[in-house]
């Protein structure tokens, strides 16, 4: 980093630059010349909440016509910076060019204190200047009214910055911040400001201002000016009353004082007006005005401020903008205060009707806030932030909707279980914001599944936090994945097709299915090998081993040995001879099926036997039947019998 003295600025970045999703943005920069050397400085500001350890920028030098000079120059800032920190404003970067007239810059990499870096290969976009209130409304009076309502620090119109947004106080906020983190103004309220309402308020203000000025005048201007500088408003008017008692007839004096009190009340100066009405005692309706009359006008003013969502009126009820949040707006606080005041007035004028009007408007405001909160929860759900969405729904009391994020995570994990063999995968699943779902499997299991399947597993949790440990023994608190998903489903039992999800899991985790498929298809040697290597529990395991041992001699290839080699084709309804034979036994339920197939043509017959028997029969017509057995000498004997016991014809095949 060069420390420059007497350097001359030859170019200044006139725009700010940003790329959607970036954790920082470029807020300034300058090109400096010191002798024959050129340097540039780039100023960045941190937007994200995470701590940064490094930021890499690319600087592209340009000539006087804006053409590129050479390749972009990378430069890395080593930092320890958090949100709002400024980076680079004092670091001077030497450019290996002497004829550069300007430059542009963008960020290519951001390294965090924890987690993977943020990378970007694209150039950044210039951020449009945020229009001032005068530019946005095209009217200085409307801009002034905006500041009267929302505060003197309001400078600009609310503007989006990619997924971020800039407040009227020019603070940049994250997308999940519904209120400005500095001035606490609500984004929704600022974006929903009605220019026509501002226009009406402006017109009303222009009418009230002359009244305020006239209320400040008195016949003795010099005395009033001096008193106003020291005693505010109430004392000058009281002095004016005393002066009038001396200078004018009593009736005219009291009328003038009464009119002044009325003007103060119209301007919202209720305390000053009350003091004057009290001093007038029984003059006209002064006693009423000093009591319920001014209380009524005060409540009415609060109601009007609530309907305009005028945050500047909060100080009248002991609140500030710092009291506003996602659950409380200026309108809500003002409606509550107005309703309380109207209810205290009982049957005075139309106070009861106005109290009901406040209550109805208050309910509408709260429902609008609830709907906005519901929409935010739904947006979290669609963004895959399932745990946050569930918490948001529960905070609203929407228990049925809170089941949907759980269902989506359970359904995605069920789909994974259906697609992959999950034996050896363990999990602890979380639906709490800030708490990760944990998975565990051995390295061998991960290699067997492949990287894509591991990514699919983690993606099943949407945007919720996940952690994967490759270990031979799962950590404490972890259970087989299917059990973890079943527990998740149990929390929303009966919601949508949770029964169907459980059925899919049961079928997918039936690891003996392969064995039964081998038995049903007649691959008894394969089933035997599978059963010997299976470490899990199989009902009636020993009986299965015995049955497989019993029937495996029938599962092989044979060659014709002696007898009628046309018998098997004949029993299949065909003619010709069968020299080579293939046989297998299919175990289905309590039945064993012997299938004999001509190895050289499409010709087969099936005979059956009760499970555990080795004499297979097939009766096709009354009085005769076919019989197949393996003899003690190891030959396959196939006979055509009469019921009387006489053999019509037969053949034998020897093992190949």
Secondary structure as UniProt FT lines:
FT   STRAND          8..12
FT   STRAND          16..18
FT   TURN            20..21
FT   STRAND          24..34
FT   TURN            35..36
FT   STRAND          37..46
FT   STRAND          52..62
FT   TURN            64..65
FT   STRAND          73..81
FT   TURN            83..84
FT   STRAND          86..87
FT   TURN            89..90
FT   STRAND          92..95
FT   STRAND          102..112
FT   STRAND          118..119
FT   STRAND          125..127
FT   HELIX           133..137
FT   HELIX           140..150
FT   TURN            152..153
FT   STRAND          159..161
FT   TURN            162..163
FT   STRAND          164..166
FT   TURN            168..169
FT   STRAND          172..173
FT   TURN            175..176
FT   TURN            181..183
FT   HELIX           187..191
FT   HELIX           195..216
FT   HELIX           221..231
FT   TURN            232..233
FT   HELIX           234..247
FT   HELIX           250..266
FT   TURN            267..268
FT   HELIX           270..280
FT   TURN            281..282
FT   TURN            284..285
FT   HELIX           286..288
FT   HELIX           289..293
FT   HELIX           294..307
FT   TURN            308..309
FT   HELIX           311..317
FT   HELIX           321..323
FT   TURN            326..327
FT   HELIX           330..344
FT   TURN            345..347
FT   TURN            349..350
FT   HELIX           351..382
FT   TURN            383..384
FT   HELIX           386..395
FT   TURN            396..397
FT   TURN            399..401
FT   HELIX           402..419
FT   TURN            423..424
FT   STRAND          426..428
FT   TURN            433..434
FT   STRAND          437..441
FT   HELIX           443..449
FT   HELIX           451..459
FT   TURN            460..463
FT   STRAND          466..470
FT   TURN            476..477
FT   STRAND          479..480
FT   HELIX           481..490
FT   TURN            491..494
FT   TURN            496..497
FT   HELIX           498..508
FT   TURN            511..512
FT   HELIX           513..521
FT   HELIX           524..533
FT   TURN            539..540
FT   HELIX           541..551
FT   HELIX           552..554
FT   STRAND          556..563
FT   TURN            565..566
FT   HELIX           567..571
FT   TURN            572..573
FT   STRAND          580..588
FT   TURN            589..590
FT   STRAND          591..598
FT   TURN            599..600
FT   STRAND          604..610
FT   TURN            611..612
FT   STRAND          616..621
FT   TURN            622..623
FT   STRAND          624..630
FT   TURN            632..633
FT   STRAND          636..642
FT   TURN            643..644
FT   STRAND          647..655
//
